[in-house]
Amino acid sequence: MEWKYHGLFADSADPTAPEVSFVVDVLDMWSFIERGYEKLSKADKARVDAEVPNGVGPFQGFDGNNEAEYMSIARFLVEHLDRFTQFKGRGFNSHMPSAGRYKQMLEKFEPIRAGLGAPRELNAGELIAICKR
């Protein structure tokens, strides 16, 4: 809530819950993945599609049965706090466990993250490295 309504809450000494930090990292990563893929040339998209068997996206959310806390956090961030608004209107229920996969992807994404931002997006090789199982 403090992210959306700064100034309404006294400074909190409590760090952000690890679950919230994880979901924010996942949503940030998927923002870059989707945007990077969208900006690829046709040839690069074909290369990524050929090397990543299940495709690159879009972000599907978390498993509603086993990862409901993560799913709820993602939905709340997007739908109520207006964070990561590109994901508005999505179901956030992947109907299969996803957190473990996202953790693996984050391990590959985080070293790349520092160099990203306008105008630099993920390239085909980076998308393959992050998304390939």
DRENDO-1510 file (C-alpha; in Angstrom, 1 decimal, always signed):
<recs>
REC; n; res; u; v; w
REC; 1; MET; +0.0; +0.0; +0.0 .
REC; 2; GLU; +2.9; +2.3; +0.7 .
REC; 3; TRP; +4.0; +2.2; -2.9 .
REC; 4; LYS; +0.7; +3.7; -4.1 .
REC; 5; TYR; +0.0; +5.9; -1.2 .
REC; 6; HIS; +3.4; +7.3; -0.1 .
REC; 7; GLY; +3.2; +9.8; +2.7 .
REC; 8; LEU; +0.1; +8.2; +4.3 .
REC; 9; PHE; +2.2; +5.7; +6.3 .
REC; 10; ALA; +4.9; +6.4; +8.8 .
REC; 11; ASP; +8.3; +5.1; +7.7 .
REC; 12; SER; +8.3; +1.4; +8.3 .
REC; 13; ALA; +11.3; -0.4; +9.7 .
REC; 14; ASP; +9.9; -3.7; +8.3 .
REC; 15; PRO; +11.5; -4.8; +5.1 .
REC; 16; THR; +9.3; -5.9; +2.2 .
REC; 17; ALA; +8.1; -9.5; +2.7 .
REC; 18; PRO; +10.2; -11.9; +0.6 .
REC; 19; GLU; +7.1; -13.1; -1.2 .
REC; 20; VAL; +6.3; -9.6; -2.3 .
REC; 21; SER; +9.9; -9.0; -3.4 .
REC; 22; PHE; +9.8; -12.3; -5.4 .
REC; 23; VAL; +6.6; -11.5; -7.2 .
REC; 24; VAL; +7.8; -8.0; -8.0 .
REC; 25; ASP; +11.0; -9.5; -9.4 .
REC; 26; VAL; +9.0; -12.0; -11.5 .
REC; 27; LEU; +6.7; -9.3; -12.9 .
REC; 28; ASP; +9.6; -7.1; -13.7 .
REC; 29; MET; +11.4; -9.9; -15.5 .
REC; 30; TRP; +8.2; -10.8; -17.5 .
REC; 31; SER; +7.8; -7.2; -18.4 .
REC; 32; PHE; +11.2; -7.2; -20.0 .
REC; 33; ILE; +10.6; -10.7; -21.6 .
REC; 34; GLU; +7.4; -9.7; -23.2 .
REC; 35; ARG; +8.6; -6.3; -24.4 .
REC; 36; GLY; +11.9; -7.7; -25.7 .
REC; 37; TYR; +10.2; -10.5; -27.6 .
REC; 38; GLU; +7.7; -8.1; -29.1 .
REC; 39; LYS; +10.5; -5.9; -30.5 .
REC; 40; LEU; +12.5; -8.7; -32.1 .
REC; 41; SER; +12.7; -9.0; -35.9 .
REC; 42; LYS; +10.7; -11.8; -37.5 .
REC; 43; ALA; +13.9; -13.8; -37.9 .
REC; 44; ASP; +14.9; -13.4; -34.3 .
REC; 45; LYS; +11.3; -14.4; -33.2 .
REC; 46; ALA; +11.6; -17.5; -35.3 .
REC; 47; ARG; +15.0; -18.3; -33.7 .
REC; 48; VAL; +13.6; -17.9; -30.2 .
REC; 49; ASP; +10.5; -19.9; -31.0 .
REC; 50; ALA; +12.6; -22.7; -32.4 .
REC; 51; GLU; +15.0; -22.8; -29.4 .
REC; 52; VAL; +12.4; -22.3; -26.6 .
REC; 53; PRO; +10.1; -25.3; -26.9 .
REC; 54; ASN; +7.2; -23.9; -24.8 .
REC; 55; GLY; +7.5; -20.4; -26.2 .
REC; 56; VAL; +8.4; -17.2; -24.4 .
REC; 57; GLY; +5.2; -15.9; -23.0 .
REC; 58; PRO; +3.0; -14.3; -22.2 .
REC; 59; PHE; +3.2; -14.3; -18.4 .
REC; 60; GLN; +0.5; -16.7; -17.1 .
REC; 61; GLY; +0.7; -16.1; -13.3 .
REC; 62; PHE; +1.1; -18.6; -10.5 .
REC; 63; ASP; -0.7; -21.9; -9.7 .
REC; 64; GLY; -4.0; -21.0; -7.9 .
REC; 65; ASN; -3.9; -24.3; -5.9 .
REC; 66; ASN; -0.3; -24.4; -4.7 .
REC; 67; GLU; +1.0; -20.8; -5.2 .
REC; 68; ALA; -2.1; -18.8; -4.2 .
REC; 69; GLU; -0.2; -16.3; -2.1 .
REC; 70; TYR; +2.0; -15.4; -5.0 .
REC; 71; MET; -1.0; -15.2; -7.3 .
REC; 72; SER; -2.8; -12.9; -4.9 .
REC; 73; ILE; +0.2; -10.6; -4.5 .
REC; 74; ALA; +0.5; -10.3; -8.3 .
REC; 75; ARG; -3.1; -9.6; -8.8 .
REC; 76; PHE; -3.1; -7.0; -6.0 .
REC; 77; LEU; +0.0; -5.3; -7.4 .
REC; 78; VAL; -1.5; -5.1; -10.8 .
REC; 79; GLU; -5.2; -4.5; -10.2 .
REC; 80; HIS; -5.2; -2.4; -7.1 .
REC; 81; LEU; -1.8; -0.7; -6.8 .
REC; 82; ASP; -1.5; +0.0; -10.5 .
REC; 83; ARG; +2.0; -1.6; -10.8 .
REC; 84; PHE; +2.9; -3.5; -13.9 .
REC; 85; THR; -0.3; -2.3; -15.6 .
REC; 86; GLN; +0.6; -4.2; -18.8 .
REC; 87; PHE; -0.7; -7.3; -17.0 .
REC; 88; LYS; -4.1; -5.9; -16.2 .
REC; 89; GLY; -7.0; -8.1; -17.1 .
REC; 90; ARG; -5.0; -11.3; -17.0 .
REC; 91; GLY; -6.2; -14.3; -14.9 .
REC; 92; PHE; -2.9; -14.7; -12.9 .
REC; 93; ASN; -3.7; -18.5; -12.5 .
REC; 94; SER; -1.3; -20.6; -14.5 .
REC; 95; HIS; -3.1; -23.8; -13.4 .
REC; 96; MET; +0.3; -25.4; -12.9 .
REC; 97; PRO; +3.2; -24.8; -10.5 .
REC; 98; SER; +5.3; -21.9; -11.8 .
REC; 99; ALA; +7.3; -20.3; -8.9 .
REC; 100; GLY; +10.2; -22.8; -9.2 .
REC; 101; ARG; +10.5; -22.2; -12.9 .
REC; 102; TYR; +10.4; -18.4; -12.4 .
REC; 103; LYS; +13.2; -18.7; -9.8 .
REC; 104; GLN; +15.3; -20.5; -12.4 .
REC; 105; MET; +14.6; -17.8; -14.9 .
REC; 106; LEU; +15.4; -15.0; -12.4 .
REC; 107; GLU; +18.8; -16.6; -11.8 .
REC; 108; LYS; +19.6; -16.1; -15.5 .
REC; 109; PHE; +17.8; -12.7; -15.8 .
REC; 110; GLU; +19.2; -10.9; -12.8 .
REC; 111; PRO; +22.8; -10.6; -14.1 .
REC; 112; ILE; +21.4; -9.1; -17.4 .
REC; 113; ARG; +18.9; -6.8; -15.6 .
REC; 114; ALA; +21.3; -4.0; -14.7 .
REC; 115; GLY; +22.1; -3.3; -18.4 .
REC; 116; LEU; +18.5; -3.1; -19.5 .
REC; 117; GLY; +16.2; -0.1; -19.9 .
REC; 118; ALA; +15.3; +2.3; -22.6 .
REC; 119; PRO; +16.4; +1.9; -25.3 .
REC; 120; ARG; +18.0; -1.5; -24.5 .
REC; 121; GLU; +15.7; -4.5; -24.4 .
REC; 122; LEU; +16.5; -8.2; -24.2 .
REC; 123; ASN; +17.8; -9.6; -27.4 .
REC; 124; ALA; +17.1; -13.1; -28.9 .
REC; 125; GLY; +20.1; -14.8; -27.3 .
REC; 126; GLU; +19.2; -13.4; -23.9 .
REC; 127; LEU; +15.6; -14.4; -24.2 .
REC; 128; ILE; +16.7; -17.9; -25.1 .
REC; 129; ALA; +19.0; -18.1; -22.2 .
REC; 130; ILE; +16.4; -17.0; -19.8 .
REC; 131; CYS; +13.4; -18.9; -21.1 .
REC; 132; LYS; +15.0; -22.2; -22.3 .
REC; 133; ARG; +14.6; -25.0; -19.8 .
</recs>
